[in-house]
Amino acid sequence: MGIYYRSRKKVGKNSWLNFSKSGASASTKIGPVTLNSRGGVWVKLPGGLNLRGRWR
């Protein structure tokens, strides 16, 4: 088990700067969909489920 570091700083109504051991990225939320600058996408589904994938 390793040490995990992650920090988020809100920069707008639906935007964040994310900092981790591997670097920085930006993310934005549009409705139930969250996209980040590294190609990640998260979709909030009914029933408390989440779908995660890549858009690149």
Summary of the structure (lengths in Angstrom):
residues: 56
radius of gyration: 12.4
end to end distance: 29.7
largest distance: 34.9
contacts: 105
relative contact order: 0.17
helix: 5%
strand: 66%
